[in-house]
């Protein structure tokens, strides 16, 4: 654990305390899809695209998990959750709610959202997979764990539920 940030170590400690098994790989920050695909191949899983969003008034915050190969269409999501004018939340809000910095957005950050100020939205295709991939609150490592462990153990332990959304990623 030498050289790892406290937020990363807290993630592993939290998963271990819940009895959630995971595989981890360390890597350079993934700045493009080619790098993400290489990480996916090592873990044998599709790493989720995680977007931290908010409404225009900055009164509602959302963490969207979707397959990395889908395109995000704001209008498509807005209609499903009844929130117009969604945009990317500020890095300061990401740090405040999730204790995560840009490039490392992950469902694991919900363990830091003690007030449950962030609503989790998961694309139905993510839930269909046996495994999912995510960052452990840093962009230099990636995890693979059972989707069922995340939805049935991790989320309840954080006090968060989730809402299933259907994103086509089409034009």
Helices and strands as residue ranges (DSSP letters): H 6-17, E 23-26, H 33-43, E 48-54, E 61-67, H 74-81, E 87-88, H 91-98, G 107-112, E 118-123, H 124-128, E 131-134, E 141-146, H 147-149, I 150-154, H 155-158, E 163-165
